[in-house]
Amino acid sequence: MGSSIHMIWLIGSFVIALLTSISFLPSRKWYITCWKYGYRVLLVLHAVSVLSWYWIESPIRYFSTSLVLINLFLLGIILQKIYPYLSIARTEMQDSAPGAGHFESISFLFANVLQTNDRYEDFYRIVEELKPDVILAVETDETWTNKILDYSRYKYAHSCPLDNMYGMTIVSLLPLVSIKTRYLIQDDIPSFHARIRTRGGKHFRFYGIHPRPPSPVEYENAVPKDQEMIKLGKIISNLEGDHPCVVGGDLNDVCWSRTTELFQSLSGLLDPRKGRGFYATFPSNVPLFNIPIDQVFCSPHFTLTKLKVGPDFGSDHLPLYVEVELNSSEVPGNDKPESDESDEKEAREILDLDPEAE
């Protein structure tokens, strides 16, 4: 019995170490990048492997000791990558100060509705409960677009209904001063680029994106997704003047990835998750092992009032709600990311990649 348990432990610990090691490879193929998404699960599995080793009677102790040390080392690497998103870490975006009169409150709801989902009333109930100023919905075909546009609460709207799972719709209580649908990388993957006016007359930029993920049924590598995020980061960095910005949507990328880190460095936008938690949204039916791929980023002009994951409404994603306050200038204490020459070089290399050659 003891030898059987030991063999199970050896095989399990080896597989865990192998999968984590594979995730560190520089390849953008879907079967490599998918393991980067699972660091929360791998962290738990590494911890189980290391802790259970103490009770395993091994006939080849030196081998099992070496394996547990490898798992302990890999556990440390994963922990280092996801540590910024633990509640004990430092926040990147400051909390809103109660009663700060020079701030203006704005709320957003980001929802991947799942094109085949027909629980429209459940979605309406979430909107009624949260009352966001701006809603960005993705995976909206003609039916979902009409359901959202028919919702009388919202005066301003713009839509790009598609039946390829990449349609997009925005509705807003705040005036959409200007908005364009742009196709940054692939001609069937839209993004929204808008300028929105607040109730107090301030303007901010808003970008909604939903890049295509790497997967065996979507696209074989992560190049288009990475290129779309990097190109948007460069667009924001090249804006002239002082422009408050919000970026959000289903990014199909985890918040701890190198691509997300590079996007932040290029754009100078803050991640409200840092120092507060994962706020994981996908898949909606696996609460302990879901991943944070629906994301929101804000320029240093904003502080955070509330960030929460909404309830299930039939989609494979949970909605993400964020409430922020807008200042007239960058807020002292916000930890603005900055790019260096190596970041710029890496960004150019990504944008020069040929997706078909990867």
C-alpha positions as CSV (number, residue, x, y, z in Angstrom):
1,M,0.0,0.0,0.0
2,G,2.8,2.4,1.0
3,S,4.7,1.8,-2.3
4,S,1.5,2.4,-4.3
5,I,0.9,5.7,-2.6
6,H,4.5,6.7,-3.1
7,M,4.2,5.9,-6.8
8,I,1.1,8.0,-7.2
9,W,2.9,10.8,-5.4
10,L,6.0,10.5,-7.6
11,I,3.9,10.5,-10.8
12,G,1.7,13.4,-9.7
13,S,4.6,15.5,-8.5
14,F,6.5,14.9,-11.7
15,V,3.5,15.9,-13.9
16,I,2.9,19.0,-11.8
17,A,6.5,20.0,-12.1
18,L,6.5,19.3,-15.9
19,L,3.3,21.3,-16.6
20,T,4.7,24.3,-14.6
21,S,8.0,24.1,-16.4
22,I,6.3,24.0,-19.8
23,S,4.4,27.2,-18.9
24,F,7.8,29.0,-18.7
25,L,8.7,28.2,-22.4
26,P,8.7,31.3,-24.6
27,S,6.3,29.7,-27.2
28,R,2.9,31.3,-27.9
29,K,1.3,28.0,-29.0
30,W,-2.0,27.4,-27.2
31,Y,-0.8,24.2,-25.6
32,I,2.0,26.1,-23.9
33,T,0.3,29.3,-23.0
34,C,-2.7,27.5,-21.4
35,W,-0.6,26.4,-18.4
36,K,0.2,30.1,-17.7
37,Y,-3.5,30.6,-17.1
38,G,-3.7,27.9,-14.5
39,Y,-1.1,29.2,-12.0
40,R,-3.7,29.4,-9.2
41,V,-4.4,25.7,-9.6
42,L,-0.8,24.7,-10.1
43,L,0.1,26.7,-6.9
44,V,-2.3,24.6,-4.9
45,L,-1.0,21.3,-6.5
46,H,2.6,22.2,-5.8
47,A,1.7,23.0,-2.2
48,V,-0.1,19.6,-1.8
49,S,2.9,17.8,-3.3
50,V,5.4,19.5,-1.0
51,L,3.3,19.1,2.2
52,S,2.3,15.5,1.5
53,W,6.0,14.5,1.0
54,Y,6.5,14.5,4.7
55,W,4.1,11.6,5.2
56,I,5.2,9.6,2.2
57,E,7.4,6.6,3.0
58,S,9.8,6.5,0.1
59,P,12.1,3.6,-0.8
60,I,14.2,6.0,-2.9
61,R,14.3,9.0,-0.6
62,Y,17.0,10.9,-2.5
63,F,14.9,11.0,-5.6
64,S,11.7,12.0,-3.9
65,T,13.6,14.7,-2.0
66,S,15.0,16.1,-5.2
67,L,11.5,16.1,-6.7
68,V,10.0,17.9,-3.7
69,L,12.8,20.5,-3.9
70,I,12.0,21.1,-7.5
71,N,8.3,21.5,-6.7
72,L,9.1,23.9,-3.9
73,F,11.3,25.9,-6.2
74,L,8.5,26.1,-8.9
75,L,5.9,26.9,-6.2
76,G,8.1,29.9,-5.3
77,I,8.2,31.1,-8.9
78,I,4.4,30.9,-9.3
79,L,3.9,32.6,-6.0
80,Q,6.2,35.5,-7.1
81,K,4.1,35.9,-10.3
82,I,0.7,36.0,-8.6
83,Y,1.8,37.7,-5.3
84,P,0.9,41.2,-6.5
85,Y,-2.8,40.1,-6.7
86,L,-2.9,38.8,-3.1
87,S,-4.7,41.0,-0.6
88,I,-1.4,41.3,1.4
89,A,0.4,42.9,-1.5
90,R,0.7,46.6,-2.2
91,T,-2.1,48.3,-4.1
92,E,-1.3,49.9,-7.4
93,M,-4.4,52.1,-7.5
94,Q,-5.4,54.1,-4.5
95,D,-8.8,53.8,-2.7
96,S,-11.2,56.7,-3.2
97,A,-11.3,59.0,-0.2
98,P,-14.7,59.4,1.4
99,G,-16.2,62.8,0.7
100,A,-13.5,64.0,-1.7
101,G,-15.4,66.7,-3.5
102,H,-13.0,67.1,-6.4
103,F,-13.6,63.6,-7.6
104,E,-16.4,62.4,-9.8
105,S,-17.8,58.9,-9.6
106,I,-18.2,56.7,-12.6
107,S,-19.2,53.0,-12.7
108,F,-18.7,50.3,-15.3
109,L,-20.0,46.8,-15.9
110,F,-18.0,44.5,-18.1
111,A,-19.9,41.4,-19.2
112,N,-19.2,38.6,-21.6
113,V,-22.8,37.6,-22.1
114,L,-22.1,34.3,-24.1
115,Q,-23.7,34.5,-27.5
116,T,-25.9,31.4,-27.0
117,N,-27.1,32.4,-23.5
118,D,-30.8,33.4,-23.4
119,R,-31.1,34.4,-19.7
120,Y,-31.8,38.1,-20.6
121,E,-33.9,38.8,-17.5
122,D,-31.1,37.6,-15.2
123,F,-28.8,40.1,-16.9
124,Y,-31.3,42.9,-16.5
125,R,-31.5,42.1,-12.8
126,I,-27.8,42.6,-12.4
127,V,-28.0,45.9,-14.2
128,E,-30.9,47.0,-12.0
129,E,-28.9,46.0,-8.9
130,L,-25.6,47.6,-9.8
131,K,-26.9,50.6,-11.9
132,P,-23.6,51.1,-13.8
133,D,-23.1,54.3,-15.8
134,V,-21.5,52.4,-18.7
135,I,-22.0,48.8,-19.8
136,L,-19.6,47.0,-22.2
137,A,-21.1,43.7,-23.3
138,V,-19.1,41.3,-25.6
139,E,-20.2,38.2,-27.6
140,T,-23.3,40.2,-28.6
141,D,-25.1,39.0,-31.8
142,E,-28.2,40.7,-33.2
143,T,-30.4,39.2,-30.5
144,W,-28.3,40.2,-27.6
145,T,-27.6,43.6,-29.1
146,N,-31.3,44.3,-29.5
147,K,-32.1,43.1,-25.9
148,I,-29.5,45.5,-24.5
149,L,-30.4,48.4,-26.8
150,D,-34.1,48.0,-25.9
151,Y,-33.3,48.5,-22.2
152,S,-34.7,52.0,-21.8
153,R,-32.5,53.1,-19.0
154,Y,-29.5,53.9,-21.2
155,K,-29.7,56.9,-23.6
156,Y,-26.4,56.5,-25.4
157,A,-25.3,53.4,-27.3
158,H,-23.0,52.0,-30.0
159,S,-22.9,48.4,-31.2
160,C,-21.2,46.0,-33.5
161,P,-23.3,42.9,-33.6
162,L,-21.6,39.8,-34.9
163,D,-22.4,36.1,-34.9
164,N,-18.8,35.0,-34.6
165,M,-18.7,35.3,-30.7
166,Y,-16.9,38.7,-31.0
167,G,-19.8,41.1,-31.3
168,M,-19.6,44.2,-29.0
169,T,-22.1,46.6,-27.5
170,I,-21.8,49.6,-25.3
171,V,-24.6,51.5,-23.6
172,S,-24.1,54.5,-21.4
173,L,-25.9,57.1,-19.2
174,L,-23.0,59.4,-20.0
175,P,-22.7,61.0,-23.4
176,L,-20.5,59.2,-25.9
177,V,-18.9,62.3,-27.4
178,S,-17.2,60.2,-30.0
179,I,-16.8,56.5,-30.7
180,K,-15.3,54.4,-33.4
181,T,-15.2,50.6,-34.1
182,R,-11.7,49.7,-35.0
183,Y,-10.1,46.4,-36.0
184,L,-6.6,46.6,-34.6
185,I,-5.2,43.2,-35.7
186,Q,-7.8,40.9,-37.2
187,D,-10.6,42.1,-39.5
188,D,-13.3,40.1,-37.6
189,I,-12.3,41.2,-34.1
190,P,-13.7,44.7,-33.2
191,S,-12.7,47.1,-30.5
192,F,-14.4,50.3,-29.3
193,H,-12.4,53.6,-29.0
194,A,-14.5,56.3,-27.3
195,R,-14.4,59.6,-25.6
196,I,-17.0,60.0,-22.9
197,R,-18.2,63.1,-21.0
198,T,-19.0,62.8,-17.3
199,R,-21.9,64.5,-15.6
200,G,-19.5,67.3,-14.5
201,G,-18.3,67.9,-18.0
202,K,-14.9,66.1,-17.8
203,H,-13.8,63.9,-20.6
204,F,-12.0,60.5,-20.5
205,R,-11.0,57.9,-23.1
206,F,-12.6,54.5,-23.1
207,Y,-11.4,51.4,-24.9
208,G,-13.3,48.2,-25.0
209,I,-11.5,45.1,-26.4
210,H,-12.1,41.3,-26.7
211,P,-9.1,39.7,-28.4
212,R,-9.2,36.2,-29.7
213,P,-7.7,33.7,-27.3
214,P,-5.2,30.9,-28.1
215,S,-7.0,27.6,-28.1
216,P,-7.5,24.5,-30.2
217,V,-10.9,25.8,-31.4
218,E,-10.1,29.5,-31.7
219,Y,-6.6,30.2,-32.8
220,E,-3.5,28.0,-32.5
221,N,-1.3,30.7,-30.9
222,A,-1.5,33.9,-28.8
223,V,0.1,36.2,-31.3
224,P,-3.1,38.1,-32.4
225,K,-4.2,38.5,-28.8
226,D,-0.8,39.7,-27.7
227,Q,-0.5,42.1,-30.7
228,E,-3.9,43.6,-30.0
229,M,-3.1,44.3,-26.4
230,I,0.4,45.7,-27.3
231,K,-1.0,47.9,-30.1
232,L,-3.6,49.3,-27.8
233,G,-0.9,50.0,-25.2
234,K,1.1,51.9,-27.8
235,I,-2.0,53.9,-29.0
236,I,-2.6,55.0,-25.4
237,S,1.1,55.9,-24.8
238,N,1.1,58.1,-28.0
239,L,-1.9,60.2,-26.9
240,E,-1.0,63.8,-26.8
241,G,-1.7,65.7,-23.6
242,D,-3.2,64.6,-20.3
243,H,-5.9,62.0,-21.1
244,P,-7.7,60.0,-18.4
245,C,-8.2,56.5,-19.8
246,V,-10.2,53.3,-18.9
247,V,-9.6,50.0,-20.7
248,G,-11.8,47.0,-20.1
249,G,-13.3,43.8,-21.5
250,D,-12.7,40.2,-21.9
251,L,-9.0,40.3,-22.6
252,N,-8.6,36.5,-22.7
253,D,-5.4,36.9,-20.8
254,V,-4.6,36.5,-17.1
255,C,-3.6,39.5,-15.1
256,W,-0.2,38.0,-14.2
257,S,0.9,37.3,-17.8
258,R,3.9,39.0,-19.3
259,T,1.7,40.5,-22.1
260,T,-0.6,42.2,-19.5
261,E,2.5,43.4,-17.6
262,L,3.9,44.8,-20.9
263,F,0.6,46.4,-21.8
264,Q,0.6,48.2,-18.4
265,S,4.1,49.4,-18.9
266,L,3.4,50.8,-22.3
267,S,0.1,52.4,-21.5
268,G,0.9,53.6,-18.0
269,L,-2.5,52.2,-16.8
270,L,-3.2,50.8,-13.3
271,D,-4.7,47.4,-12.4
272,P,-7.2,47.8,-9.5
273,R,-6.9,44.1,-8.7
274,K,-3.3,44.5,-7.4
275,G,-3.2,44.2,-3.7
276,R,-7.0,43.3,-3.5
277,G,-7.5,39.9,-5.0
278,F,-7.9,37.9,-8.2
279,Y,-11.6,38.7,-8.9
280,A,-11.7,35.7,-11.2
281,T,-14.5,35.5,-13.8
282,F,-14.0,32.5,-16.0
283,P,-15.4,29.8,-16.1
284,S,-18.4,30.9,-14.1
285,N,-19.2,27.4,-12.8
286,V,-15.8,26.6,-11.3
287,P,-15.5,29.1,-8.4
288,L,-12.4,27.7,-6.8
289,F,-10.4,27.3,-10.0
290,N,-11.6,30.1,-12.3
291,I,-9.2,32.6,-13.8
292,P,-9.2,36.5,-14.1
293,I,-9.4,37.2,-17.8
294,D,-12.1,39.9,-17.7
295,Q,-10.1,42.9,-16.8
296,V,-10.1,46.7,-16.3
297,F,-7.3,49.2,-16.3
298,C,-7.4,52.9,-15.4
299,S,-5.0,55.8,-15.8
300,P,-3.6,57.4,-12.6
301,H,-6.4,60.0,-12.7
302,F,-8.7,57.5,-11.1
303,T,-9.1,56.0,-7.6
304,L,-11.0,52.9,-6.8
305,T,-14.4,53.0,-4.9
306,K,-15.6,49.4,-5.5
307,L,-14.5,46.3,-7.4
308,K,-16.7,43.2,-7.4
309,V,-17.5,40.1,-9.4
310,G,-21.2,39.9,-10.2
311,P,-23.5,36.8,-10.0
312,D,-24.0,34.1,-12.6
313,F,-26.5,35.0,-15.3
314,G,-26.1,32.0,-17.6
315,S,-22.9,33.0,-19.3
316,D,-19.6,31.1,-19.0
317,H,-18.2,34.4,-17.6
318,L,-19.2,36.3,-14.5
319,P,-19.6,40.1,-14.9
320,L,-17.0,42.5,-13.5
321,Y,-18.2,45.7,-11.9
322,V,-15.9,48.6,-11.1
323,E,-16.7,52.0,-9.6
324,V,-14.0,54.7,-9.8
325,E,-13.6,58.4,-9.1
326,L,-12.0,60.7,-11.6
327,N,-9.7,63.5,-10.6
328,S,-8.7,66.4,-12.8
329,S,-5.1,65.3,-12.7
330,E,-3.0,62.2,-11.8
331,V,-3.6,61.2,-8.2
332,P,-0.5,61.2,-5.9
333,G,0.1,57.8,-4.5
334,N,-1.0,55.9,-7.6
335,D,1.8,53.7,-8.7
336,K,2.0,54.4,-12.4
337,P,3.8,51.7,-14.5
338,E,6.5,53.0,-16.8
339,S,8.2,51.4,-19.8
340,D,11.9,51.2,-20.5
341,E,13.9,50.5,-23.7
342,S,13.7,46.7,-23.2
343,D,9.9,47.0,-23.0
344,E,9.7,49.1,-26.1
345,K,12.0,46.6,-27.9
346,E,9.9,43.6,-26.8
347,A,6.7,45.4,-27.9
348,R,8.2,46.0,-31.4
349,E,9.2,42.3,-31.6
350,I,5.7,41.2,-30.7
351,L,4.1,43.5,-33.3
352,D,6.5,42.2,-36.0
353,L,5.5,38.5,-35.3
354,D,3.8,36.6,-38.1
355,P,0.9,34.6,-36.5
356,E,1.1,32.0,-39.2
357,A,4.8,31.4,-38.6
358,E,4.5,30.8,-34.8
